[in-house]
Amino acid sequence: MKKYLLMSVLALPLLSFAQWTKVSNTSKQVKEEFASLKEKQLFSLDKSLLKSKLQNAPEKFSGQKGVELMMPNAEGVLEKFLVWEYSNFTPEVQAMFPNIRSYMGIGVTDKSAYLRFTVSDQGVSSSTFRTGSSSFVEAYTAGNDVYAAYSSSSRILDQKDEFICSTMDEVLQSNQENTSSRSSNQVYKAFRLAMSAQAEYSQYHITRAGAESATDDEKKAVVLTAIVNTVTRVNALYEKDLAVHFNLIDILPIIYLDAASDPYTGSYNSQVQSTLNTVIGAANYDIGHVVVYASPNGNAGCIGCICTNGSKGSGFTSHYIPVSDIFDIDYVAHEIGHQVGGNHTHTYSGSEGSGVQVEVGSGNTIMAYTGITGAYDTQFNSNDFFTYRNILQIQNNLANKACAVNTPITNTPPVVNAGPNVTIPISTPFVLKGTVTDAENDPMSYVWEQNNSATASAQFGSGSYASPTKAGGPNFKMFPPKSEPVRYFPEFGKVLAGVSATRWEALSSVGRTLNFTLTARDNSAAGAQTATDEVIVTVSATAGPFVVTAPTFGESLVSSGNYSVKWNVANTNAAPVNTANVNIKLSLDGGKTFTTVAANTANDGEEAVTIPAGSQAANAYFMIEAVDNVYFAMSPSFVIDYSAAGEVCTTYTYAGAPVDINDGTGSTSGPISSPQIMVPIDVQDSKVITKISVKPTVEHPRTSQLVVGVQGPLGQSAWLWNRKCTSSGITATFSDEGAAYVCASPIAGSVKPDESLSIFKGNDTKGIWNLFVSDNVRNLTGKVTTWSLELCTRDTQALAVNENAFNSNNIKVYPNPSNGNFFIKSKDLGGNAKVTIYDMNGRVVHTSGFNGLTGESTNEFNVNLTKGVYMLKVTSPKANYTQKLMIK
């Protein structure tokens, strides 16, 4: 695919060390692998200045300080690193190729950042791994003169097809140790890597480099550079998680240029093993692999056979775009992971009997199947880390291998404490907080992960989704490393919105045992080390859910006033949970920060608290947290010193090109296995949702093949349509107030969705909303031409600072509470007054008025309202008064 863009250069000041200059666009031909890159920052590079700077880079284990170097990130910002040379060759081979050099760096701007890059005649290829996200820099144009800095999330689906890892599942006995606490052993292991290149792989890179007319030696140097770029990225992963490094031996004899004479015809496992033993010699390498230009596939030939003669050189990885981060991380690093002892961690398919299937659905770590399993995909690309169970497997396997070159390092592993084991109530969110120390005070990153492997058949396939009733196996997705040893279950944004279960995170509504590990990575320049500790969270079916019952959604409170916070104790004050006391905290900024308003108060279900003066907030929350435990409850969103003034609805529409629906592989019933397309709408407004409706416009000749749904920014989703009718096309508006569907062409009108959209109530509007569609039968195809999303939100009006001073003297409402018959006594309101009563969802339930022009008057009201709490508002030329109205 070719893509052309207009070029312009931004006038930026050049610093003495600024090898990179930002450009806006380019008219050069864009490389195939980047043709569909959504978001990127473009730079030109002064390669001579870069090489000059790197001439002074010391070697990694020299003990010297690294040189300072700037590298762009995915946001287009130049970051400072300390850089050391760290070759991917054995020393003698590095001397053969002085123009291909690799480096590592530790962040100065961002101390959590770990940089790995290679500089060659083909340009620069780099990876930066850090807490939260990773970024890459690659030559973007065919002439290698414009570079793209991007994150893995910038990739879109057309570059990732189904990948088949056909490695036979086997369990190494040495890998099965499952200790609750494990640390690296201050030894860096280096292995000799023999990586062969199939001729078609070589020709792909030769053509990509425009080297078709070069000599064979020059062509092999181009292919070798591509392999080194891949190994640089693979090494970055293994160095930071496992203290393992791969050094390429002299592989020129096994880089093939002629497809007619290379040894690879499809039986890659046996052919590469035979080739390496014959050409290289079994004694001259520790692990072998061949990279192949073909459909996405891979097979390590074994589990954990590194160093084992007869099988150590039997791995292969193939792809029709065998370059860049997707190929390197999702495919090559995955297959090598098998060779060093790691099994698959996903659960979307059947049991592999390895005891390490600890990820929901496709999973999203290196040894998972990220982005290639259709409806089971937790995300598109792999996160760049191994699960703790894989780390343990690989460490155990390598401990029994004698072929590594071991280098002792002085850097000590961190010391991790995941906290005491606890018992919590069902269906109740919780937060795990660890403590970590490090003797060298290295920049740390942390991963909390669930450590329950799926075992029962019901926990695989369609049972691999997170579920409240799941009795075993994983229920929480893996997330990238963070800068603090803290994780909320589920994600805190979901907790605020009252979302307790999505496909990838779910609180348990049944009693079960949840095992969690906290792994700390110290990212040290002296040799990265890891350490892990485990905590057991027992979910008790005899307690919970622990929930806040007052305030309710949208309720209005007043600064300086008293309020009775209420919650359902739900047997949490008795064994086995035994929570005697709780803390009550108040957030005025939408859940970002909290202030304690009642500390260590009895866990008895009710506590009167004082709302601090000046606490005006349009999106406030109470948190009730157990003392000496990890669980907590959040109130729904409410307001302070605001009045609820109804509901405002805003429509957002997809503005992009029509999106083709992938042809299906499933059926009109049963599990959904076909790949989904995602059509995004980016909502920038940040408000609290009261209700939503969705209007997709889908062209397809057979609606019985289609699954259509909507996914919110927090990951929760609802099906709008699930394989019904033989109609053609969908243009209906789906809402909870809709009618039953009618099988007509197209499906039109106001239709009730298959799953309620009320799950989005209380959520924030801001973020990426996706319409997802899958076609579950082959041959008939279609497209999404557009779609729109109507988000209705709470409309609030702030009470002026001086309102209460006027109103407290001029308006009285009594009796309150009442049975609906009450009086409003008023004085000098300046004219006709309007009375409006709202329910706690902001809906108007009563309007009337009276004459408040001059003097004092008393007016009687008799409203027919059900028992509950309402907001009464009186407005006039002089008054704007709001107070709570209680109907008993």
N, C-alpha and C positions, 0 to 999 in steps of 0.2 A: 504494500500500500504506500502511496506517495502523498505527501501533504506539503503545501507551500504556504508560507505566511510572509507578510510584509516586514521588512527590517528597519529598525531605527535604534540608535545607540543613545542611551541616557548619559547626560553630562554629569559624571560623578567625580569627585576629587580622588586622585590616585595617591594612596599612601605608599611609603617606600617599600612596604611588605605586601602590598595589595596586588597579587598575581591575577586576581579575578576582577572583571569589570562587568557590571550588570547591563544587559541589553533587553530591549522590550520584546522584539520578535525577530524572525529571520526569514529571508527569502530562499535560503538553502534547502536542499532536499532533506527531509526529516527521515531518520532511520525507521525501518519497519516496526521495531519493537516499541517505538514511542509515538506512532501515528495516532493512537487513541488515548494518549496521556491527558487526563482531564486538567490537572493543575500542576504547574511547574514554574520554576523561576529560571530564566535563561542568563547565561554568563559567557563572556569570552575569556580566554586564558592566555596569559603571557607565559608560555611553557619554558622559555629560556630563563626567565626570572625565577620560576618555580624550581627548576633544576639547580640553579645557582644556590638558592636557599637550602635545598636539600643536600647539597654537597657537605654541609656541616652537620648533618644529622648523625648522632652517635648510634651505635648498635644497641639493641634493646637491653641486653644484659651487661652493658658496659659499666653501669653505675653512674654514668654522666647524665646531666640534665639535658632534656630534649631541646631541639630548636623550636622557636615560635613560628607558627604557620597559620594562615587564615584559610578557612574552608567554608563555602556557602552551605546554608541549610535550606530546607524545603520552604521556609518563609522568605527566602531571598536575603537573609542576613548573613554577613560574614562573621564567623565565630573563630576565636583564637584557640589553638591547640599547642601542646608540647608534643613534639614528634621525634620518634626514633626509627632508624631503619630496622626492619624486621623481615628478612628474606623468606620467601616461600620455596627456596631451593636449598639443597644441600650446598655446603661451601664451595665444593669444586664445580658444581653446575652453575652457581651464581657467577663464578669467574668466567664462565663461558658466555654469559649473557649480561654484560654490564649495562646494557640499555633497558633491561627489564628489572625494575627494582620495586620492592614493596616496603610499606611503612605502617607503623601504628602510632596512634596519638591519644592523649588523654586531654579532656576538655579543660580549658581555663575559663572561658566564658560560661560554659555549662559543665560543672565538674562531674556530672553523671555521664557525660558523653564519651564513648569509646570509638575511635576512628581507625579504620583500616583502609588503605588505598594502594594502588599500583600505578606507577608512572612508566610509560614505555613509548616507543615510536608511534603507537596507536593512540596515545593520549593518556588521560587519567580516568580511572574507575575507582569510585570510593563508596564506602558505607559508613554511616555514623549511627551507632546504637546508643540509646539513651532511655531514661525513664519516660514513659508515656508514648513515645513514638520513635520511629527511625527514619532516616533520610538517606538518599543516595545521590551521587553525582556521576553522570555518564555523558559521553560524547553524544550529542543530540542530532547532529547533522552528519551527512555522509563524509564531509571533509575533516571531521573532528575539530572544527574550529568554533563551534557553539556547543555549550554544555547545558544540560538540564539538571537542576536540583529539584528533587521531588520526594514525596513520601509514598509508601506502599499503598496507602488508601487512595492514591491518585489513579491507580489502575482501574480499568473497566473490564467488563466480563468477556469481551470478544478476544482477549488474549489468553484465556485460560479454559481449555477444554478438559474433558474427562481424563483423568490420569489414572493409570492402572499400575499400582505397585504390586507385582506378582510374587514378591518374596514369600516363600513358604514360611508359615508361622511355626516357630519352634520355641521352646522355653529352655533357656540355659539354667541349669540348677544353681550355678554360681551367682546368677542374677536375682534370685528370689528373696534374698535377705531384705527385710523391710523394717529397718530400725527407725525409731521415732526421732532420733537425733543423729545427724551425720555432717561431717566437715571434710573439706579438702585436706590433703596430707602434705602440703608444702613441697610438692614435687611437680615439675613441669615435664610432661611426656612428649617427646618428638618421635614421629613415625615417618618412614620413607614411603612416599606415595608414587606409584607408577600409574599415570593416567594416560590411557591411549586415546587416539582420535580416529574414529571411522572416517573414511574418505569423504563421504557426503557431508559430515560435520565440518571437515576441513574446507571443503569447497564453499560451504555456506559462509564461513568467516573470510575466506579469500575474496569472494565476490563482494561481501559487505565492506571490505577494506579497499576495494578497487585494485587488487593485486593480481589480477588474472594473468598479466604479462610478466610478472616477476619470476626470478629464478626459483628453483625448488627450495633452496636454502632460505630465501626470503619468504616464500610462502609458508614454510614450516615455522619461521619466526612469528609470522602473523597468527598462526594457529596456536603456537605456544603462548603467545600473549593472551589470547582468549581463555586458554586453560588457566593461566596464572590469575587472571581477573576473577575467575570462578573460585579458585582455591583461596584467594585472598579473602573473599566474602565467607567461604566455608570456615576458614581458619578463625575469623573473627568470632563466629558462633561458638566454636569448640574451645577457643582460648578463654573466653569470659565465663563459660559455664562449667568447663571440665578441665581447664589447664592442660589442654591437648593441642598439639600443633602438627601439621602435616608438611613435610618438606618434599618437593618434587625432585626426583632423581633425573638423570638425563633421559628424557622421553622422546628425543628426536627420532630414534629408530622405530618407535611405535606410533608416530604421527603419520598417517597414511594419506596420500594425495590422489591415488588412482582407485576409483571404485571397482574397476575390473580386476585389480590384483590385491586389494586389501583382504584380510582374513575374515571379515565380518559379513555374514549372509543372513543373519536373523537369530541364530542360536547364540546370543551374545554371552551368556554366562560361561558356557564351556569354551567358546572361542576365545574370549579375552583371557581366561585362565591359561589356556594352552599357549596363546601368543606371548603372554608375559613370561611364562616359564621357559619358553623356547628362545625368545629374543633377549630378554632381560636376565633371566636366571632366577630361580626361586630364592636363592640366598641374597639377592640384591634389592629386595623390596619387602615391605611389611604389609602393605595393603594396595590392591589394584582395582582399577575401574576403567571403563571405556565410556566416552561421551559420544552420542549418536544423534544424527539428524533423522528423525522419524516421528511418528505420532507419539503423543505423551505417554511414556511408559517407563518402567524401571524395575529392576530386580537385583537385590544385593547378592543373590546366590546362596545366602546363609544368614544366620543371626550370630553375631559375635565372633566371626572367623578370622578377624585380623590376626596376623602372625601365624596362622595355621596353614601349613603347606598343603596344597591341593585344593584349597577353597578360598584363600585370602585374596586372590586376584580375580574374583568372578562377578564383580558388580558392574552394572551398567545403568545409565540414565539416558533417555531419549526425549527429544522435543523438536517440533518444527521451527521454534524460535529459541535455539539453544544459547541464550545470552541473557544477561541482566538479572535483576533481583529475583524475579519469579522462578526462573530456571535454577539459579544458584541456591536459593534458600528452600523453596517449596519442593524441589525435586532432587538436586544433587546432594544437598546436606541431609535430606531425608534418607536417601539410599545408603549413604555412608554411615548414617546413624544406625542402620541395621547391621552393617559390617562391624561396627565397634560394640554392638551388643544391645541396641534398643529395639523394642517392639512397638507396634502401633498403639496409639492411645485413644483413638476414636471408638465410638460405640454404635455408629449408624448402621453398620453391618453386623454380622454375627460374632459370637464369642471366639476369640483366638486362644483362650486358655492361658494367657500370659500373666494375668494378675495386674496389668498396668493400664487397663482400659478405663481411664479416669476422666475422660472428657465427654461432655454431652454432644450428641449429633456427630458432625464431621470432626469436631475438635478444631483447634486453631493454633497449636504449637508445632514444632518442627516435625514430630513423628505422627502428626494427625493427617487428615485428608482435606485440608481447608479449601473451600471454594470450588469443589468438584463433585459435590454430592447432591446438587439440586436443593430440594426443600430441607435437607438436613444441614446445609451450610450455616455455620455460626457466623461466618464472615467470608470475605473474598480471599485474602492472602494470609499466610501463616505469620504469627508473631515470632520474633526471632529469639526464642528461648526454648529450652527443653523443660518438660515437666520434672518435678522432683523424682518421680518414679523412674523416668528415663535416666536422669543423672545417676541415681542409685544403681540402676541396671548396668550402665556403662562403666561406672567406677568399679563395681564388683567384677565385671568381666576383665577390665584392663589390669586389675590387681593380680590376675592370674596369668598375665602375658609377660614374656621376658624379652621381647624384641625392641622395646622402646629405648631411646636414649633419655635417661632421667637426669634432670637438672634440679638440684635442690634450690629452693628460693627462701629468702628470709622473711618475706611477707607472711604474716600469720592470718589464718582464717578468722572471720568475725565470730563473735559469741552470740548465739540467738536464744531467746526465751520466748516461746509462743504463749506463755501464760498457763494457768491451771485449767484442768478439765472442768467443765461446767454442765449443768442440766438446765434446759430452757423449755418454755411452753411451746405448744404447737402453733403454727401459723403466725409467728411473731418474729419481726426482724431482729437482727443482732449485729454486733460489730466486734471484730477481733483486732486487738491491739497488742503487738509484740514489743519487746525491748531488745535492742541490739547494741553491742559495743564492739569496737575495733581498735586494736592496740596502735595501729598506724594512723587512725582517723582518716582512712581512705573514703572517697565519695561512695556512698552505698546506694544500692537499689534493692527493692523488696517485692516479692511475689507471694501473696496468700493464694493457696489453691486447695480445692477439695481433693482428698486422697482416698476416695472410696472407689475401688475398681468394680465395674459391672460384672456380675457373675451369673445371675438368673437370666433365662431366655427372654423374660418380659422386660429386661432392661436394655435390650438391643433393638435395632430397627426402629419401628415407630415408638418403641418404649425408650429410645435414647433421648427423646426430648425431656427437658426438666418437667417435673410434675409434682403437685402437692401430695399425691398419694403414692409416689414412688418409694418403695420399701428399701431399696438398696441401689448401689451404683451412684454415679455422679448426678448432681442436681444444680451445679453452679459452673458456669463458663470460666475459662482461664482469662485473665486480663494481663496486659503488659506490665513490666516492672514499674513501680512507683517510687517516689522519693520519701515516703513515710511508711512505716510498718503497720499500716492500718487498712482494713477493708470492711465495708458495710455489705451485709447480705440481706436482700439484694442490693444493687447499686443505690446510693442514697437518693438520687433523683427519683428512682422508682418508688422508694419508700415514701417520699414526700407526696407523690401522686397517688398513694394508696394502692400501688401495683405490687401484688405479692407473688405473682407467677407470670412468667413469659416462657417461650420455648427454651430459653437458655438459662434462666434462673428461676427457682421456685422454692418458697418456704414450705416446709413439710407440715402437712395436716395430719400425719400419722406418726406414731412413735417410731424412732429409728436412731441409729448412731451415725454421726457425721464426723469424719476424720479430716482435719485440716493441717496443712504444713505451711510454715513461713520459711522461705528461702531468702537469704541475704547474699548479695553479690558485691564484692568490694571493689571491682573495677580498677585494681591497682596496676600502675605501670610496671611494678616489680614482679608481676605475675598474679593474675586474678585468682581469688579463692572464694569458695562458697561455703555456707553452713546452713543447716536446716534443723528446725525443731517442730514437733507435732503437738497439737492439742485435740482433745476429743470433746465434741459437743453432742450431748445426749438430748434428743427431743422427747419430752414426756407427753404421752397421750392423755395423762390425767390432769393436765393444766393447760390453760389457754383456750382461745387466743387472748392475749393481753392487749386490749385496745382502749383508746381514748373515746369516751362517749359524749363529752362536752368540753370544749365548744363543738358545734356542728359546722358543716361546710358553709362559709359565707356569713357566719354569725358576726355581729358587730359588738365590740367591746369598747370601753372608754378608759382613757388614760387616768391614772390616779384612783381608779375605782377598784372595788373588790370583785373577784370572780371565783366561782367554785368550779375548779377543774375536776372532771369526773372520769373514771376509767373502770373497766371491767377487770377486777382482780383475778377472776377465773382460776382460783385455787393455786395461784402462784405463791401465796403466803404459807402454803403447807408443803409437806414433803411430796416429791423429792426436790422441788425447786427451791423452797424455803427462802423466799425473798421477804424480809421483814420491813425493809424501808426502800424508798425511792427518792430520786431527785427530779424536780420539775424545772424545766428550762424553757425560756421564751426566745423565739427568733423574730426579729422585726424586718429582716432583709431576705425573706423567701427561703430560709433554711441555710443560709451561708454561715452565719454565726449565731451563738446562743448565749444567753445570760441566765444564771440560776436564779429563780424566784422562790424556790422552796427546796431546802437541802435536807436530806436524810429524814424525810417525813414518813409517817407510817403508810405502809402499803395496804390501805383500807378502802380505796375506791373513790375518795373525795378529799380535796384540800382547797381551802380558800386562800387565794393568792392576791396580792396587790399588783395591779398593772402599773409599772413605773410611770411617773410623770413624763410627758413629752414622747410618748411611745406610738405616735401616729404611724400606721402601717397599713398598706393596701394588700399585703400578702404575709400574714403572720402565722406562726406555728407554735404549738406547745410540744415539747418532747418530755416523756416520762421514762426515765431510765432506772433499771434495777440497780440498787447498791450491791456491790460485790458479786455482780454477774454481768453478762454481756448483752442481754436482750433489752429492748426498749419499745416504746410505742410512740407514734406521731399522731397529733390531731390532724383533722382536715385543715385546709387553709381558711383563715378567718381575717377579719379586718379590725383595726383599732382606730377610733376617731374618724371613721369613714361611714357613710351610709350606703347601703345597697340601693342602686337606682335602676335595677332591671338588667337587661341583657343586650349586648351588642354583637352582631354577627358580621363576619368579614369573610369574603370568598377569595381564595388563592388559586391560581390556575397555572398548570404546567405550560411553559412557553417554548419548550424545545421541539425538535423534530419528532415525527412519529417513530415509535420504537417497535421493531419486529419482535414477534413472540417466537421463542425457540420451539422448533418442532418437537413433539413430545415422545416419551418412551414408555409411558405408564398405561393407564386404563381409565375407563369412565367410573370406576369404583375402586375400593381398596386404598392402600397407602399411596401418598403422593410422592413420586420419586423423580419427576421431570424437573429439569432446571428452570428456575424462575427468572424473569426479568424484573428489574426494579426501575420505576420511573419516578424521579425525585421532584419534590417541591421544597424549596428552602424558605422557611418562614422566619423572618427576622423579628417580628413582634413578640414580646414576652408578656403574656397575660395568662390568667387562670381559666381553663376551659370549663364550660358548663354543659355543652353538647356539641356534636359534630355531625356533618353529613358529607357524603362522598358521591361524586358524579363522574364515573369513568365513561369514556367513549372508546369502545373496543370493536374492531372489525374482525369478525371470524365467522366462518360458515356454520359452525356447530358449537353452540354454547354448552352442550353436554360434555365437551372435552376441556372446558376452562375452569380453572380456579382463579378467582380474583379476590384480592384482599387489600387492606391498608395497614401500614406499619407506622407507628409513631416514633418520635425521636428517642424515646427511652427503650425501644425494642419490642414493646408489646404490640400485638397484631390481632386483627379480627378478619375473618372471612366474610366477604360480601356475597360471594357466589361460589358454589361448589358443585360443578358438573351436573347441571339440570337442563332439561328441555332440549329439543333439537332445533332451536331457533337460530337465527343468524344475527349476531351483533348484540351489543349491550350499550344502552344510553341512559339507563335508569339513574335516578338519584336515590342512594341508599341512606336511610335514616331509621332510628328506632321508632319513629312515629309513622313509618311507611306501612303500606298495605302488603298483603300476600302477593307474591309474584304471579304473573300471568304469562304463559308460554306463547309469546308472540314475537314476530321479527320486526324490529329488534325488541329486546327486553327493555321496557320503557316505563315511565311514570315514577311515582314515589313508592319504593319497595323496601320492605323490612330486610335487613341483612341476615345472613345465616348465623352470625354471631353478633351479640350486642355491641354497639359502639359506646356504651356507657363506661367501658373500661378506661376511656380517655378522660372522663370527668375528673376535674381537679388537677390534671396535668398542665404543665407549661406548654404554651403554643410554640415556643421557639425551638428551631432545629430542623432537621431533614425529615420530611414525611415521604414515605414511599408507597406508591401503588405497586403491588406485586401481582404478577400474572404468570401462570404456567399452563401449557397445553399438554394434555396427558395422553394423547393418542397420535400416532404418526400420520403423515401425509397431508392433512389439512392444516394450513397455517393462517396467521392473521397478524394484526398489529394494534397497538394502543396509539390512537391518533392524538388524544389529549386526555386530561382529567382535571377536575377541580375539587377543592376541599373547602367546605364552609365550616369555620370555627366560630362558635358562639362563646363569648366570655363574659365574666361578671363585670358589670359597669358600676363603678364606685365613685362617690363624690366625697371629697375631703370636707370635714367640718372645719369652719374657720375658727381661729384661736379664740376670738371674742364671742362666739355664738353662745357658749354655755353661760357666760356672765349675763348676757341679755335674757336668754331664754329661761334660766332658772328663776328669774324674778317675774317673767311675763307669761309663762305657759306652765300649767300644771295638768297632769293627766292622772285621774283617779277614778275608781280604785284600780290598782294595778299590782297583782293580777286581778282579772275579772272573768266573768262568764261570757263576755262579749258586749255587755252593757257597761259603758264607762262615760266619763265626762271630761271635757277639755275646758279648763278655766284659763282665760287669756285677758291681756290688758295692752292696749295701745299697739296693735299690730300694724297699723298704718293702712289698712284696706282689707279687701277680701282675702281670706285665708283658704288654702287648699290642703286637704288631709289625704295622705296616701299611705296605705299599709302594704308592706312587702312581706312575702314569706322568706325563709332563709336561703332560698335559691335565687332570690332577687326578682321573683315574679310579683306583679301587682295583683293584689287580691281584693282591694277596696279603694275607692276614691269618693270623696265628697268635699264639702266646703262649708264655710260660715263667714259672716260679716264681722271683721275685727277692726273696723275703721278707727273708732275711738272708744275710750273708757274701758270698763271691765265687763266681760260677758262670760256666761257659762253655757256650753252646748253639749247636748246629750247625743251619744252615738250608740247604736245597737247593731253590731256586726255579727253575721252568722259564719263564724270561723271554727274550724276544728281545734282541739286542744293542741297547744304548742307555743313556740316563741316566734314573734314577728317583729318587724321594725316599723314604727309609726313615724311619719314625717309630716311636719306642719311648715308650709311655706307661705310667706306674705311679703309685702313690700319691706317690712322691717325684720322679718323672722325667717330663719332657716334652721328648724329644730328637728332633731332626730332622737328617738329613744326606743328602748326595747319595750314591746307590748306583750304581756303574758296572758294567754287565754287558758283558763283551767277547765 
